Amino acid sequence: MFTLCSNIAPSRPESSRKPQFSVNWGKSPSYQVTTSLPRFTLTSIVTGLFQQGARTMKFSTKALVLGFAMVASVAIAAEATDPTVKARQELMDTIAMNTGILGKMAGGETAFDAAAADGAKVAIAAAAAEIAAKFEPQATDPKSTSKPDIWTNWEDFVKKGDALKAAAEGMDATTLEGVQAGMGGIGGACKDCHTTYRIPS
């Protein structure tokens, strides 16, 4: 399944690190994701998938969901020290990890679980709803990959976050076919925003 993304290099080497990420949404439920796999950037995976689709002139659901299963190992390339920027990175980690949960189910790597799929899509939608609030402060950090264009094109940036939220909320997580069909919308929303507003790693 990883042939599709074989040309996507890790953003930085890892050894035996087993990171854990936990994001709390104020008074809302907490979402926690865990991975022991190497880190990749979400942008590199999503972009690789779409480039592969362009080369083959067709974009099968199977190819898409198999590629997204790789997102289970996605995290921000380097952790920031500025608390505002770090909070943004944790938000992106949450989106990436829960997308990975859905991708693995859709690709057949893990058994379909409607409850887990629903929890993952809810977590993505909840995180997407926080994007504007987390990015509104123009904090900087050497490890930040946010382009200044975010704040000069703020309304467009917010719309792209809203598009991700809508894609997650619109996914039918009650069936495997629904998850497979919904992955394209989530992936497209991620790619659209990252291509425009994220500095390539």
C-alpha positions, 0 to 999 in steps of 0.5 A, spaced: 500 500 500 505 504 501 508 504 493 503 510 492 507 514 497 514 511 496 517 518 493 515 522 499 521 523 504 520 524 512 521 531 514 526 529 519 529 522 521 526 519 527 529 513 531 525 510 536 521 516 539 514 514 540 510 521 541 503 522 544 499 528 542 493 530 546 488 536 545 483 539 550 478 543 547 476 547 553 470 544 556 469 540 550 471 532 550 478 531 550 481 527 544 487 523 544 491 520 539 498 516 539 503 514 534 509 510 534 510 510 527 515 515 523 513 522 522 511 525 515 508 532 513 501 532 512 502 536 506 507 531 503 502 526 503 496 529 500 500 533 495 504 526 493 497 523 492 494 528 488 500 528 484 500 521 483 493 521 481 495 526 475 500 522 473 495 516 472 490 520 469 485 517 474 484 517 482 481 511 484 478 511 491 482 505 493 489 509 491 486 515 495 484 511 502 491 507 502 495 513 501 491 516 507 492 510 511 499 513 511 497 519 515 496 515 521 504 517 522 503 524 520 505 530 525 508 537 524 515 536 522 518 540 528 515 542 535 515 550 536 517 553 543 512 559 542 505 556 546 501 559 540 504 556 535 505 549 539 497 549 540 497 550 532 501 544 531 497 540 536 491 542 532 494 539 526 496 533 529 489 531 531 487 532 524 492 528 521 492 522 526 484 522 526 484 522 518 489 516 519 484 512 523 479 513 517 484 512 512 486 505 515 479 503 515 478 505 508 484 502 505 482 495 509 488 496 514 484 495 520 477 493 520 471 498 519 468 500 526 463 505 525 463 508 532 471 509 531 470 512 525 464 517 527 469 519 533 475 520 528 470 525 524 467 528 530 474 530 532 476 532 525 470 537 525 472 539 532 479 541 530 477 544 524 472 549 528 478 551 532 483 553 526 481 560 526 481 561 533 488 558 534 491 562 528 488 569 529 494 571 533 500 572 529 505 569 533 511 567 530 516 561 531 523 559 528 519 552 527 513 555 524 511 553 517 505 558 517 505 563 511 504 570 512 499 570 507 494 567 512 493 574 515 493 578 509 488 573 506 484 571 512 477 570 510 480 565 505 484 562 510 478 561 514 473 559 508 478 553 507 478 551 515 470 551 514 471 547 508 475 541 512 469 542 517 464 541 512 467 535 509 468 532 516 461 533 518 459 531 511 462 524 511 457 518 512 461 514 518 456 509 519 458 505 513 465 503 510 463 505 503 461 512 506 468 513 509 471 511 503 467 516 499 468 522 504 476 521 504 476 525 498 473 531 501 477 531 507 484 530 503 482 535 498 480 540 503 487 539 507 491 540 500 487 546 498 489 550 505 496 547 505 498 548 498 496 556 499 498 557 506 503 552 509 511 553 507 513 546 504 518 542 509 
